[in-house]
Structures are given as structure tokens and as C-alpha cells.
Amino acid sequence: MSPLILKLILHSTWQTLEMVVASTALSVILGLPLALFMIATGPQGLYRLPFAARLMGMVVDAVRAVPFIILLVLLIPVTRFIAGTSLGTEAAIVPLSIAGIPYFARIAEMALREVDSGLVDAVRAMGGTRMTIIRSVLIAEALPGLVTGVTVTLITMVGASAMAGVIGAGGLGDLAIRYGYQRFNTTVMFGVVVVLIIMVSLMQVLGNSLARWLKH
């Protein structure tokens, strides 16, 4: 592998990590409140507003139902408005985050549903406020599952960021398309695949280790 190709792969790897970390962070920051809203307003929730929970669930599922490649194109005006451009690494963070928010919200919702309702009832019986229950019971008890959800979201964003290379988002996907596919350079394609495999494997191992640690 030539020094030039190696330099391109290293630069593209950094761009991919930038997109993945930023979009996952936004997905967690905005997706967790959505999950808490759907749990808290559900039929057995702390606020019991089933209509609001169902409406939010429909919105979340509607966004999740759109294939990411189509979402990329649909969000070009939004991306251009927010980032000032529809091309580049920073611009790709916008559609990646919009796709990741409902994805993580559903994963977080499932993790929160696994919390023993008896713990919620016990804290409520001791005079705990709704916010105390959400913070000290729901989130605390679901933390291992939430970490697993973050890991899955990170890995999903890796694949999505590679797909974003189709519209010139930069990163490993863009490198594979421009230098590997269009120029028939199998060395670049092989290098990109190896880096993606290593990246995903490390994320999975670290995520699993952290989730196991939190369970003890």
C-alpha cells in the first residue's frame, strides 16, 4: 500500500469517526428524552397521556421507516440551511443525527421498559417525585441497556456514514466510492473494509465491556 493511499485512509478514518461520534452524541442527547417521554406518558407511565405517547411513537416510527439513502436526499435543503452546505463531513452530521435520534429513542425505550415496575412503586411510596423516579430509578437501572443501545447506534452510524459518501460526505465511504469503485482500485476498497471491520469490532468490545461492568 502506497504512502498516499495510507494517508487517504487515515484522513478518511478521522472524518468517519468525527461523523459517527458527533451524530451518535446528538442521537443520545435528543433520543433519550424522547424515550423517557414515551415511557412516562404511556398507559402505565408517571404522567399517563396515552395519546401523546402514541403520537410521538408514530412520528418516531415514520422517520425510522424512511431508508437512509432517501433521507439523505430529502434532507439536503435542511442540511444546507443548518450547515450552510450539503457536502462535507460537517454537513453529513445533520442527516445522520436526524436518522439516529428515533433509532436510539426506540432502543432506549426498550431498555427503560425492562426496569422493574416494583422499584418505581417503591420509590413512589416513599414520597419520591416523578423526576426522582426518572433520574434515580428508570435511567439508573436501565443504564447497562442504554450503554448497549449507544454501542448499537455507534455501529449503525458507521454504516450510515459510509452510505453518506454517495453524496460527497467524506469519510471512508466517500473514499471507497471515489478511489475504490470509480477508479477500480481494489487496494483502497480492501483497506477501507479492513478499517471498518476493526472500528466496528473495537466499538462492540468496548461497549459490551462497559455494559457488563455497569451490571455489577
C-alpha positions as CSV (number, residue, x, y, z in Angstrom):
1,M,0.0,0.0,0.0
2,S,1.5,3.3,-1.1
3,P,2.0,6.2,1.4
4,L,-0.6,8.3,-0.5
5,I,-3.3,5.6,-0.1
6,L,-2.4,5.1,3.5
7,K,-2.6,8.9,4.1
8,L,-6.0,9.0,2.4
9,I,-7.3,6.1,4.5
10,L,-6.1,7.7,7.8
11,H,-7.7,11.0,6.9
12,S,-10.9,9.4,5.9
13,T,-11.0,7.3,9.1
14,W,-10.7,10.5,11.1
15,Q,-13.6,12.0,9.1
16,T,-15.7,9.0,9.7
17,L,-15.0,9.0,13.4
18,E,-15.9,12.7,13.6
19,M,-19.3,12.0,11.8
20,V,-20.0,8.9,13.9
21,V,-19.2,10.4,17.3
22,A,-21.0,13.7,16.7
23,S,-24.1,12.1,15.3
24,T,-24.3,9.5,18.0
25,A,-23.9,12.1,20.7
26,L,-26.7,14.1,19.3
27,S,-28.8,10.9,18.9
28,V,-28.4,10.1,22.6
29,I,-28.8,13.7,23.8
30,L,-32.1,14.1,21.9
31,G,-33.2,10.5,21.6
32,L,-33.2,9.7,25.4
33,P,-35.7,12.4,26.2
34,L,-38.0,11.1,23.5
35,A,-37.8,7.6,25.0
36,L,-38.4,9.0,28.5
37,F,-41.4,10.9,27.1
38,M,-42.9,7.8,25.5
39,I,-42.4,5.8,28.7
40,A,-43.6,8.5,31.1
41,T,-46.8,9.3,29.1
42,G,-47.7,5.7,28.4
43,P,-50.7,3.9,29.9
44,Q,-48.6,2.7,32.9
45,G,-46.4,5.8,33.0
46,L,-45.9,8.6,35.5
47,Y,-48.0,11.1,33.6
48,R,-50.3,8.8,31.7
49,L,-51.0,10.7,28.4
50,P,-51.5,7.7,26.1
51,F,-52.5,9.8,23.1
52,A,-49.2,11.9,23.4
53,A,-47.2,8.7,23.7
54,R,-48.9,7.1,20.6
55,L,-48.4,10.3,18.6
56,M,-44.7,10.5,19.5
57,G,-44.3,6.8,18.7
58,M,-45.9,7.4,15.2
59,V,-43.5,10.3,14.5
60,V,-40.5,8.2,15.6
61,D,-41.5,5.2,13.5
62,A,-42.3,7.4,10.5
63,V,-38.7,8.7,10.5
64,R,-37.3,5.3,11.1
65,A,-39.3,3.9,8.1
66,V,-37.5,6.1,5.6
67,P,-34.4,4.4,4.1
68,F,-31.3,6.4,5.0
69,I,-30.3,6.9,1.4
70,I,-33.6,8.5,0.7
71,L,-33.5,10.5,3.9
72,L,-30.1,11.9,2.8
73,V,-31.6,13.3,-0.3
74,L,-34.8,14.6,1.3
75,L,-32.8,16.4,4.0
76,I,-30.5,18.3,1.6
77,P,-32.4,21.6,2.0
78,V,-32.4,21.2,5.8
79,T,-28.7,20.3,5.8
80,R,-27.9,23.3,3.7
81,F,-29.9,25.5,6.0
82,I,-28.2,24.3,9.2
83,A,-24.7,23.6,8.0
84,G,-24.5,26.1,5.1
85,T,-23.7,23.3,2.7
86,S,-24.9,19.9,1.8
87,L,-21.4,18.5,1.2
88,G,-18.6,17.5,3.6
89,T,-18.2,15.9,6.9
90,E,-19.9,18.6,9.0
91,A,-23.0,18.6,6.7
92,A,-23.3,14.8,6.9
93,I,-23.8,15.0,10.7
94,V,-27.2,16.6,10.2
95,P,-28.9,13.7,8.3
96,L,-27.0,11.2,10.4
97,S,-28.3,12.7,13.6
98,I,-31.9,13.0,12.3
99,A,-31.8,9.3,11.4
100,G,-30.1,8.3,14.7
101,I,-32.4,10.2,17.1
102,P,-35.5,8.0,16.5
103,Y,-33.4,4.9,16.2
104,F,-31.8,5.4,19.6
105,A,-35.1,6.5,21.1
106,R,-36.7,3.1,20.4
107,I,-33.7,1.3,21.7
108,A,-33.7,3.4,24.9
109,E,-37.4,2.9,25.2
110,M,-37.0,-0.9,25.3
111,A,-34.2,-0.6,27.9
112,L,-36.4,1.6,30.1
113,R,-39.3,-0.8,29.8
114,E,-37.1,-3.5,31.3
115,V,-36.9,-1.7,34.6
116,D,-38.8,-3.4,37.4
117,S,-42.1,-1.6,38.0
118,G,-41.8,-2.7,41.6
119,L,-38.8,-0.3,42.1
120,V,-40.9,2.6,40.7
121,D,-43.8,1.8,43.0
122,A,-41.4,1.5,46.0
123,V,-39.8,4.9,45.4
124,R,-43.2,6.5,44.7
125,A,-44.5,5.0,48.0
126,M,-41.5,6.6,49.8
127,G,-42.5,10.0,48.5
128,G,-40.2,10.2,45.6
129,T,-41.1,12.8,43.0
130,R,-41.6,11.9,39.3
131,M,-38.2,13.5,38.4
132,T,-36.5,11.5,41.1
133,I,-38.1,8.3,39.7
134,I,-37.0,9.1,36.2
135,R,-33.4,10.1,37.3
136,S,-32.7,7.6,40.1
137,V,-34.7,4.6,39.0
138,L,-35.5,4.5,35.3
139,I,-32.2,5.9,34.0
140,A,-30.0,4.3,36.7
141,E,-31.5,0.8,36.4
142,A,-31.6,0.9,32.6
143,L,-28.0,2.2,32.3
144,P,-26.4,-1.1,31.0
145,G,-29.1,-1.4,28.4
146,L,-28.7,2.2,27.4
147,V,-24.9,1.7,27.0
148,T,-25.7,-1.3,24.8
149,G,-28.0,0.9,22.8
150,V,-25.3,3.6,22.4
151,T,-23.0,0.8,21.1
152,V,-25.5,-0.4,18.6
153,T,-26.2,3.2,17.5
154,L,-22.5,3.9,17.1
155,I,-22.1,0.8,14.8
156,T,-25.2,1.8,12.8
157,M,-23.8,5.3,12.3
158,V,-20.6,3.8,10.9
159,G,-22.6,2.1,8.2
160,A,-24.7,5.1,7.6
161,S,-21.7,7.4,7.4
162,A,-20.2,5.1,4.7
163,M,-23.5,5.4,2.8
164,A,-23.4,9.2,3.1
165,G,-20.3,9.0,0.9
166,V,-22.7,8.7,-2.0
167,I,-23.5,12.5,-1.7
168,G,-19.9,13.5,-1.0
169,A,-19.9,13.5,2.8
170,G,-16.3,12.5,3.1
171,G,-15.0,9.7,5.2
172,L,-14.3,6.1,4.4
173,G,-17.5,5.7,2.3
174,D,-16.6,8.6,0.1
175,L,-13.0,7.3,-0.3
176,A,-14.3,3.8,-1.2
177,I,-16.6,5.2,-3.9
178,R,-14.3,7.8,-5.5
179,Y,-10.9,5.9,-5.3
180,G,-12.0,2.3,-4.9
181,Y,-15.2,1.8,-7.0
182,Q,-14.9,4.6,-9.6
183,R,-11.2,4.0,-10.2
184,F,-11.3,0.2,-9.8
185,N,-8.7,0.4,-7.1
186,T,-9.1,-2.8,-5.1
187,T,-6.3,-1.9,-2.7
188,V,-8.4,1.1,-1.5
189,M,-11.5,-0.9,-1.2
190,F,-9.8,-3.6,0.8
191,G,-8.1,-1.1,3.1
192,V,-11.5,0.6,3.8
193,V,-13.2,-2.7,4.6
194,V,-10.4,-3.7,7.0
195,V,-10.6,-0.3,8.8
196,L,-14.4,-0.5,9.1
197,I,-14.2,-4.1,10.5
198,I,-11.6,-3.0,13.1
199,M,-13.6,0.1,14.0
200,V,-16.8,-1.8,14.5
201,S,-15.2,-4.6,16.4
202,L,-13.5,-2.2,18.8
203,M,-16.8,-0.4,19.4
204,Q,-18.6,-3.6,20.1
205,V,-15.9,-4.9,22.5
206,L,-15.7,-1.6,24.4
207,G,-19.5,-1.3,24.6
208,N,-20.0,-4.8,25.8
209,S,-17.3,-4.4,28.4
210,L,-18.8,-1.2,29.8
211,A,-22.3,-2.7,29.9
212,R,-21.0,-5.7,31.8
213,W,-19.2,-3.5,34.3
214,L,-22.3,-1.4,34.9
215,K,-24.3,-4.5,35.7
216,H,-22.1,-5.4,38.7
